[in-house]
């Protein structure tokens, strides 16, 4: 059986520029404060890479991998009904910035890429940035129009809220 193909170009565009948005796509960029300090940073990184943040949000994660890594296939499910196949297209691990992104595969209701990056600024503040570019791929996401984009925006904000709670901080 052949591996499913990506449904967009350029694959990996968010790695160098989280605000990258190819023509014909809608962009998303949400930055949420998680807390402060190295302990919060390390906790946020581990929670993000082990799919724990997504699962705590009630999002189904189907994968054979314990951690996000380049080339890992993952199917995100919502309410057990909507299945969204993706593949991790890059990971990043730097002392103060780490994260990963996945891109949509055939069968996903959207076409595009979504990145999740945790960084710790010079003052010690820990942030989660959720950045994406996407466009509808299926008839029902095209029909959803602006409402579908509002759901994506709410999802990105919920990622920050969930990660903050999982890291034990309400700041």
C-alpha atoms as one frame of an Amber mdcrd trajectory, in Angstrom:
protein
   0.000   0.000   0.000   1.395   3.399  -0.941   1.739   6.214   1.537  -0.894
   8.987   1.293   0.221  12.205  -0.339   0.197  15.747   1.032  -2.667  17.902
  -0.221  -0.764  21.187  -0.431   2.489  22.923  -1.321   4.907  24.073  -0.008
   5.264  21.317   2.587   7.220  22.549   5.623   6.656  26.261   4.968   5.864
  27.024   8.615   9.298  25.845   9.805  11.153  28.980   8.741   8.251  31.382
   9.032   5.273  30.761  11.326   3.332  33.442   9.493   3.903  31.835   6.081
   0.704  31.765   4.060   0.841  30.675   0.434  -1.574  32.318  -2.012  -5.095
  30.905  -1.818  -4.829  29.870   1.857  -6.155  31.444   5.060  -3.651  32.107
   7.833  -3.950  31.530  11.567  -1.568  32.765  14.249  -2.449  32.527  17.954
   0.075  33.070  20.754  -0.880  32.076  24.313   1.017  32.671  27.545   1.649
  29.369  29.358   3.623  30.496  32.429   7.182  31.221  33.454  10.463  29.426
  33.937  12.444  26.445  32.741  10.233  23.904  34.538   7.110  25.184  32.781
   8.976  25.235  29.460  10.131  21.612  29.817   6.661  20.490  30.923   5.050
  22.267  27.962   7.498  20.676  25.522   6.900  17.171  26.869   3.125  17.672
  26.913   3.151  18.913  23.325   5.434  16.217  21.908   3.618  13.288  23.562
   0.195  14.304  22.145  -1.020  14.914  25.724  -2.224  18.462  24.992  -4.361
  17.270  22.077  -5.799  14.338  24.002  -6.635  16.548  27.005  -8.677  18.723
  24.654 -10.805  15.723  23.751  -9.200  15.365  20.336  -8.605  11.789  19.263
  -5.056  11.016  18.224  -4.491   7.799  16.288  -0.801   7.038  15.770   1.718
   4.306  16.452   4.265   6.868  17.682   4.714   7.858  21.321   6.072  11.255
  20.271   5.756  13.697  17.418   8.659  13.178  15.011   9.249  14.018  11.379
   7.495  11.477   9.152   5.052  10.237  11.800   1.519   9.757  10.509  -1.300
  10.752  12.841  -5.041  10.855  12.352  -6.810  13.518  14.359 -10.437  12.686
  15.132 -13.140  15.005  16.385 -16.171  13.561  18.152 -15.232  10.183  16.692
 -16.771  11.296  13.395 -14.399  13.610  11.607 -11.093  11.975  10.651  -8.211
  14.168   9.610  -5.064  12.328   8.440  -1.795  14.244   8.846   1.953  13.694
   8.794   4.512  15.491  10.954   6.574  17.526   8.480   9.173  19.004  10.826
  10.309  19.170  14.417  12.411  21.798  16.108  14.459  21.457  19.279  16.436
  24.462  20.455  17.281  25.501  24.024  14.521  28.162  24.136  12.245  27.133
  21.242  10.831  23.774  20.285   7.858  22.384  18.419   6.519  20.561  15.415
   4.086  20.860  12.546   1.903  18.481  10.638   0.570  18.705   7.135  -2.674
  17.425   5.715  -2.857  14.163   3.810  -5.438  12.835   1.359  -8.785  12.476
   3.131  -8.324  15.486   5.438 -11.225  17.991   5.323  -8.743  20.877   5.017
  -5.573  21.369   3.032  -2.567  22.969   4.709  -0.164  22.901   7.624  -0.389
  23.567  11.358   2.541  24.264  13.682   2.757  24.141  17.476   5.800  25.935
  18.931   6.703  26.474  22.589   9.232  29.201  23.296  10.732  30.857  26.365
  11.537  34.532  26.012  14.420  36.391  27.655  12.332  37.260  30.714  11.454
  33.567  31.209   7.887  33.745  29.935   6.737  30.557  28.189   4.473  30.875
  25.159   2.655  28.505  22.829   2.215  29.637  19.250  -0.267  27.819  17.036
   0.214  28.870  13.438  -1.403  27.486  10.320  -2.343  28.048   6.739  -5.293
  26.179   5.321  -8.099  26.093   2.810 -11.171  23.878   2.527 -10.647  20.503
   0.892 -14.074  18.859   1.307 -17.515  20.182   0.378 -18.572  20.594   4.015
 -15.539  22.692   4.961 -16.106  24.849   1.881 -19.741  25.256   2.920 -18.619
  26.187   6.454 -16.690  29.206   5.153 -15.994  31.773   7.889 -17.586  29.527
  10.542 -14.976  26.834   9.868 -12.203  29.414  10.295 -13.782  30.583  13.563
 -13.664  26.981  14.819  -9.944  26.827  13.936  -9.337  30.078  15.829 -11.199
  28.776  18.899  -9.260  25.499  18.702  -5.932  27.369  18.676  -6.946  29.399
  21.750  -8.064  26.210  23.494  -4.638  24.665  22.839  -3.073  27.471  24.890
  -5.612  27.197  27.707  -5.224  23.423  27.874  -1.429  23.509  27.817  -1.392
  26.140  30.574  -3.606  23.947  32.780  -1.566  20.807  32.084   1.632  22.624
  33.055   0.097  23.499  36.432  -0.081  27.234  35.945  -3.086  29.504  35.684
  -1.074  32.592  34.749
